[in-house]
Amino acid sequence: MVRASLAQQDGNVLLVVQDDGKGIRESDIESSSRTSLGLLGMKERAEAAAENCRFGGSRYGTTVALQIPLAESRHQGGKRC
């Protein structure tokens, strides 16, 4: 099962997607550029649009969270992933 939430907060859109799969280890996230083109692709797309992105996992699933500035906030500058 996959759960997604989308909210607006402090000039940003917050997107959180969680699954209940086997999870992902921190070492898998760090080495994704060598081992997982799917995760690498998600990271690259997130970095292009998001001010903050986070990948996390546990033995109960994986979570991807993005903080994307709204259009008017984007011109004020911001951090990238």
Secondary structure, DSSP 8 states (H G I E B T S, - for coil): -EEEEEEEETTEEEEEEEE-SS---HHHHHTHHHH-HHHHHHHHHHHHH-SEEEEEEETTEEEEEEEEE-HHHHTT-----
